[in-house]
Amino acid sequence: MRIRTTGVVAVLGLALAASGCGGDNKSSDEPAASASPKAAAGGKLVIWADDKRTAALKPFTEKFGQENGVTVEVQAVPNEDLQNNFVTVSSQGGGPDVVIGAHDWIGNLVQNGAIDPVQLADEQKAAFNETAIKAVTFNGQVYGVPYAQENLALIRNTDLAPEAPKTIEDLVATGKQLKAQKKVTETLCLQVGQKGDAYHIYPLYASAGGYLFGTTANGDYDPKDLGVGKPESIAAFKKIAALGEKGEGVLKRSIADTNSTATFTGKKCAFLVSGPWATADVKKAGIKYDISAVPGFAGGKPAAPFVGVQSFYVAAKGKNKALAQEFVANYVTKPELAVALYQADPRPPALTAALDQVKGSDPDLAKFVEAGKNGQVLPAIPAMAAIWDPFGKAEAAVIGGADPASTVTAAGKTIAGSIK
């Protein structure tokens, strides 16, 4: 989520020059083919990943290449540019054979014809966390092989707050007491910033009854049922406003992605809402901590963080599609590869066997998974792209003191106008 690297121009040039052979299509209920890539001996498999995953993948891709008589090239692309660059080169008929990215890219990638369904047997699907498979399923087809999942949780300084709060009201009461005792300067470190942060506020929005999209009969998100601007969302934002700068002063625009974790590790705040990516800094600071679910409003629904999944995708315009299917379906599904990716970037593995291997030495993983049990799969439909900016700006405005009803109603109209 917060990976940085360089060299995208060179990557694009290399990807457009990649060559090989085509692939075939099979039912998702059948095992992925293991013989066809052998016929591509001498071919080339190009994989796009960010820098952390590039280093972790190389030993495995080298072995895969040796076993299949092919060259495998793992290319580093900046994570923040990866999706757009992939769609661009794919539309031009080029790009990699395999790409690694977040599951909420799927709707956009499918809409742009950039990825193919992945051919997984039923027993292969059963080896993964059920939520992870749900996340990579779009229009009834599996489009990715998940390797990690993540969600927000409440990270608590146990020296300052020994007990996990059961409700957000309990948290506020504890935080206010600590502030009165001058033990902290902030009640809660939940990043907002000047433009808002829909991802981080969503657990509280959902607890207060708000929703983004309704669902169809088969459980898929329905872009025609937009919740932003509906009475439920207005009621939710009124509760959020009560925690804002003109209310309790718990939620602040001055707490942003640039300082929320640092404020917590600096012991200026007892509670941090963040994900697995924050624990390395917390450990480095030497803070005694625990992890629990983000608490919801008293009398409300459980707080529901988004559950995100990181996945491998087969490029629809790749030059070596059969080889890509073989790698993604029958190699990425091995526990040892999932463990290596966890070691490079500690997030709970989506493959159950891999999670079982690592959770004994990292108890935080099981706690994050438990904290996400009431979570909602982050919508992967293309309409989700219209949510982030207007919703975030509405959140920041309301936290700053703007009228919830008119602000959220306006945001809903903006979002609805952007959904095609």
CORMO-V429613 format. One record per pair of residues at least 4 apart in sequence whose C-alpha atoms are under 8 Angstrom apart, sorted by the first residue. I is the first residue (numbers start at 1). J is the second residue. If there is no record, write none. Layout:
BEGIN
((I:J) (I:J))
END
This chain:
BEGIN
((1:79) (2:79) (3:50) (3:51) (3:52) (3:78) (3:79) (3:80) (4:50) (4:51) (4:78) (4:79) (4:80) (5:50) (5:51) (5:76) (5:77) (5:78) (5:79) (6:76) (6:77) (6:78) (7:11) (7:76) (7:77) (7:78) (8:12) (8:76) (8:77) (8:78) (9:13) (10:14) (11:15) (11:75) (11:76) (11:77) (12:16) (12:85) (12:89) (12:95) (13:17) (14:18) (15:46) (15:94) (15:95) (15:96) (16:89) (16:94) (16:95) (16:96) (17:94) (18:44) (18:45) (18:46) (18:94) (18:95) (18:96) (18:319) (19:43) (19:44) (19:319) (19:320) (20:40) (20:43) (20:44) (20:45) (20:319) (20:320) (21:40) (21:43) (21:319) (21:320) (21:321) (21:322) (22:318) (22:319) (22:320) (22:321) (22:322) (23:320) (23:321) (23:322) (23:323) (24:321) (24:322) (26:30) (26:32) (26:119) (27:119) (28:118) (28:119) (28:120) (28:121) (28:122) (28:141) (28:142) (29:119) (29:120) (29:121) (29:122) (30:119) (30:120) (30:121) (30:122) (31:119) (31:120) (31:121) (32:119) (32:120) (32:121) (32:325) (32:326) (32:329) (32:330) (33:325) (33:326) (34:38) (34:326) (34:330) (35:39) (36:40) (36:322) (36:323) (37:41) (37:68) (37:322) (37:323) (37:326) (38:68) (38:69) (40:69) (40:70) (40:320) (40:323) (41:68) (41:69) (41:70) (42:69) (42:70) (42:71) (43:69) (43:70) (43:71) (43:320) (44:70) (44:71) (44:72) (44:73) (44:320) (45:70) (45:71) (45:72) (45:73) (45:96) (45:97) (45:98) (45:320) (45:323) (45:324) (46:72) (46:73) (46:74) (46:75) (46:96) (46:97) (46:98) (47:72) (47:73) (47:74) (47:75) (47:96) (47:97) (47:98) (47:99) (47:100) (48:74) (48:75) (48:76) (48:77) (48:96) (48:98) (48:99) (48:100) (49:53) (49:54) (49:74) (49:75) (49:76) (49:77) (49:79) (49:99) (49:100) (49:101) (50:54) (50:75) (50:76) (50:77) (50:78) (50:79) (51:55) (51:76) (51:77) (51:78) (52:56) (52:344) (52:345) (53:57) (53:341) (53:344) (53:345) (54:58) (54:74) (54:75) (54:76) (56:340) (56:341) (56:344) (57:61) (57:74) (57:337) (57:340) (57:341) (58:62) (58:74) (59:63) (60:64) (60:337) (61:65) (61:72) (61:73) (61:74) (62:66) (62:71) (62:72) (63:67) (64:68) (64:72) (64:327) (64:331) (65:69) (65:70) (65:71) (65:72) (66:70) (66:71) (77:81) (77:82) (78:82) (79:83) (81:85) (82:86) (82:101) (83:87) (83:101) (83:105) (84:88) (85:89) (86:90) (86:95) (86:96) (86:114) (87:91) (87:109) (87:112) (87:114) (88:92) (89:93) (89:94) (89:95) (90:94) (90:95) (90:114) (90:315) (90:316) (90:317) (91:112) (91:114) (93:317) (94:317) (94:318) (95:315) (95:317) (95:318) (96:315) (96:318) (96:319) (97:314) (97:315) (97:316) (97:317) (97:318) (97:319) (97:320) (97:321) (97:324) (98:312) (98:313) (98:314) (98:315) (98:318) (98:324) (98:328) (99:312) (99:313) (99:314) (99:315) (100:310) (100:311) (100:312) (100:313) (101:105) (101:310) (101:311) (101:312) (101:313) (102:308) (102:309) (102:310) (102:311) (103:135) (103:136) (103:144) (103:308) (103:309) (103:310) (103:311) (103:380) (104:135) (104:308) (104:309) (104:378) (104:379) (104:380) (104:381) (105:109) (105:380) (106:110) (106:136) (106:138) (106:143) (106:380) (106:381) (107:111) (107:138) (107:380) (107:381) (107:382) (108:112) (108:380) (108:381) (108:382) (109:113) (109:114) (109:115) (110:114) (110:115) (110:116) (111:382) (113:316) (114:315) (114:316) (114:317) (115:143) (115:313) (115:314) (115:315) (115:316) (115:317) (116:143) (116:313) (116:314) (116:315) (116:316) (117:141) (117:142) (117:143) (117:144) (117:314) (118:142) (118:143) (118:144) (118:145) (118:313) (118:314) (118:325) (118:328) (118:329) (119:142) (119:325) (119:329) (120:124) (120:125) (120:142) (120:329) (121:125) (122:126) (123:127) (124:128) (124:333) (125:133) (126:130) (127:351) (127:352) (127:353) (128:132) (128:133) (128:146) (128:350) (128:351) (128:352) (129:133) (129:350) (129:351) (129:352) (130:134) (131:135) (131:377) (132:136) (132:146) (132:149) (132:309) (132:350) (133:137) (133:142) (133:145) (133:146) (134:377) (135:308) (135:309) (135:377) (135:378) (135:380) (136:142) (136:143) (136:144) (136:145) (136:146) (136:309) (136:311) (137:141) (137:142) (137:143) (137:144) (138:142) (138:143) (138:220) (138:380) (139:220) (143:313) (143:314) (144:311) (144:312) (144:313) (144:314) (145:311) (145:312) (145:313) (145:328) (145:329) (145:332) (145:333) (146:309) (146:310) (146:311) (146:312) (146:350) (146:351) (147:309) (147:310) (147:311) (147:312) (147:332) (147:333) (147:338) (147:341) (147:349) (147:350) (147:351) (148:309) (148:310) (148:311) (148:338) (148:342) (148:347) (148:348) (148:349) (148:350) (148:351) (149:307) (149:308) (149:309) (149:310) (149:347) (149:348) (149:349) (149:350) (150:275) (150:276) (150:307) (150:308) (150:309) (150:347) (150:348) (150:368) (150:369) (151:275) (151:276) (151:305) (151:306) (151:307) (151:308) (151:368) (151:369) (151:371) (151:372) (151:375) (152:200) (152:273) (152:274) (152:275) (152:276) (152:294) (152:305) (152:306) (152:307) (152:368) (152:371) (152:372) (153:273) (153:274) (153:275) (153:291) (153:292) (153:293) (153:294) (153:305) (153:368) (153:371) (153:372) (154:271) (154:272) (154:273) (154:274) (154:291) (154:292) (154:293) (154:294) (154:295) (155:271) (155:272) (155:273) (155:274) (155:289) (155:290) (155:291) (155:292) (156:161) (156:164) (156:270) (156:271) (156:272) (156:289) (156:290) (156:291) (157:161) (157:162) (157:267) (157:270) (157:271) (157:287) (157:288) (157:289) (157:290) (158:162) (158:163) (158:270) (158:288) (158:289) (158:290) (159:288) (159:289) (160:178) (160:183) (160:270) (161:174) (161:270) (164:292) (165:170) (165:171) (165:295) (166:170) (166:171) (166:295) (166:296) (167:171) (167:295) (167:296) (167:297) (167:298) (168:172) (168:295) (168:296) (168:297) (168:298) (169:173) (169:297) (169:298) (170:174) (171:175) (171:295) (172:176) (172:187) (172:188) (172:250) (173:177) (174:178) (175:179) (175:184) (175:186) (175:187) (175:188) (175:270) (176:180) (176:187) (177:181) (178:182) (178:183) (178:184) (178:187) (179:183) (179:184) (179:185) (179:186) (179:187) (183:268) (184:267) (184:268) (184:269) (184:270) (185:268) (185:269) (186:250) (186:268) (186:269) (186:270) (187:250) (187:269) (187:270) (187:271) (188:250) (188:251) (188:269) (188:270) (188:271) (188:272) (188:273) (189:251) (189:255) (189:260) (189:261) (189:263) (189:264) (189:269) (189:271) (189:272) (189:273) (190:200) (190:201) (190:251) (190:255) (190:256) (190:260) (190:272) (190:273) (190:274) (191:196) (191:197) (191:200) (191:252) (191:253) (191:255) (191:256) (191:257) (191:260) (191:273) (192:196) (192:197) (192:200) (192:201) (192:251) (192:252) (192:253) (192:254) (192:255) (192:256) (192:257) (192:396) (193:197) (193:252) (193:253) (193:254) (193:255) (193:256) (193:257) (193:396) (194:253) (194:254) (194:256) (194:393) (194:396) (195:389) (195:392) (195:393) (195:395) (195:396) (196:253) (196:391) (196:392) (196:393) (196:394) (196:395) (196:396) (197:201) (197:388) (197:392) (197:395) (197:396) (198:202) (198:388) (198:391) (198:392) (198:395) (199:306) (200:273) (200:274) (200:305) (201:205) (202:206) (202:304) (202:305) (202:306) (203:207) (203:294) (203:296) (203:303) (203:304) (203:305) (203:306) (204:208) (204:240) (204:296) (204:297) (204:303) (204:304) (205:209) (205:210) (205:211) (205:233) (205:236) (205:237) (205:240) (205:303) (206:210) (206:211) (206:236) (206:301) (206:302) (206:303) (206:304) (207:236) (207:296) (207:297) (207:300) (207:301) (207:302) (207:303) (207:304) (208:235) (208:236) (208:239) (208:296) (208:297) (208:300) (208:301) (209:232) (209:233) (209:235) (209:236) (209:300) (209:301) (210:227) (210:228) (210:232) (210:233) (210:234) (210:235) (210:236) (211:226) (211:227) (211:228) (211:232) (211:233) (212:226) (212:227) (212:228) (213:221) (213:222) (213:223) (213:224) (213:225) (213:226) (213:227) (214:221) (214:222) (214:223) (214:225) (214:226) (214:227) (215:219) (215:220) (215:221) (215:222) (215:225) (216:220) (216:221) (216:222) (221:379) (221:381) (222:226) (223:381) (223:383) (223:419) (226:230) (226:412) (226:416) (227:232) (227:233) (227:412) (228:233) (228:391) (228:408) (228:409) (228:411) (228:412) (229:233) (229:234) (229:408) (229:409) (229:410) (229:411) (229:412) (229:413) (230:234) (230:409) (230:412) (231:235) (232:236) (233:237) (233:408) (234:238) (234:404) (234:405) (234:408) (234:409) (235:239) (236:240) (237:241) (237:395) (237:398) (237:404) (237:405) (237:408) (238:242) (238:404) (238:405) (239:243) (240:244) (240:398) (240:399) (241:245) (241:246) (241:247) (241:398) (241:399) (241:400) (241:401) (241:404) (242:246) (242:247) (242:248) (243:247) (243:248) (243:249) (243:250) (243:251) (243:399) (244:248) (244:249) (244:250) (244:251) (244:252) (244:398) (244:399) (244:400) (244:401) (245:249) (245:250) (245:251) (245:252) (245:399) (245:400) (245:401) (246:399) (246:400) (246:401) (251:255) (251:399) (252:399) (252:400) (253:396) (253:399) (253:400) (255:259) (255:260) (256:260) (257:261) (258:262) (259:263) (260:264) (260:272) (261:265) (261:272) (261:278) (261:281) (261:282) (262:266) (263:267) (263:268) (263:269) (264:268) (264:269) (264:270) (264:271) (264:272) (265:281) (265:282) (265:285) (265:287) (266:285) (273:294) (274:278) (275:279) (275:368) (276:346) (276:347) (276:365) (276:368) (277:345) (277:346) (277:347) (278:282) (279:283) (280:284) (281:285) (282:286) (282:287) (283:287) (291:364) (291:367) (291:368) (291:371) (292:367) (292:368) (292:370) (292:371) (293:303) (293:368) (293:370) (293:371) (293:372) (294:303) (294:304) (294:305) (294:371) (295:302) (295:303) (296:300) (296:301) (296:302) (296:303) (297:301) (297:302) (297:303) (302:374) (303:374) (303:375) (304:372) (304:374) (304:375) (304:376) (305:372) (305:374) (305:375) (305:376) (306:372) (306:375) (306:376) (306:377) (306:378) (307:372) (307:375) (307:376) (307:377) (307:378) (308:377) (308:378) (309:350) (312:328) (312:332) (313:328) (314:318) (314:321) (314:324) (314:325) (314:328) (315:321) (316:321) (320:324) (321:325) (322:326) (323:327) (324:328) (325:329) (325:330) (326:330) (326:331) (327:331) (327:332) (328:332) (328:333) (329:333) (330:334) (331:337) (332:337) (332:338) (333:337) (333:338) (333:351) (334:338) (335:339) (335:351) (335:353) (335:354) (336:340) (336:354) (337:341) (338:342) (338:349) (338:351) (338:354) (339:343) (339:349) (339:354) (339:355) (339:357) (339:358) (340:344) (341:345) (341:346) (342:346) (342:347) (342:348) (342:349) (347:365) (348:355) (348:365) (348:366) (348:368) (348:369) (349:354) (349:355) (350:354) (350:355) (351:355) (352:356) (353:357) (354:358) (355:359) (356:360) (358:362) (359:363) (359:364) (359:365) (359:366) (363:367) (364:368) (365:369) (366:370) (367:371) (368:372) (369:373) (379:384) (380:384) (383:387) (383:419) (383:420) (384:388) (386:390) (386:415) (386:418) (386:419) (387:391) (387:415) (388:392) (389:393) (390:394) (390:411) (390:412) (390:414) (390:415) (391:395) (391:408) (391:411) (392:396) (393:397) (394:398) (394:407) (394:408) (394:411) (395:399) (396:400) (397:401) (397:402) (397:407) (398:402) (398:403) (398:404) (398:407) (402:407) (403:407) (404:408) (405:409) (406:410) (407:411) (408:412) (409:413) (410:414) (411:415) (412:416) (413:417) (414:418) (415:419))
END
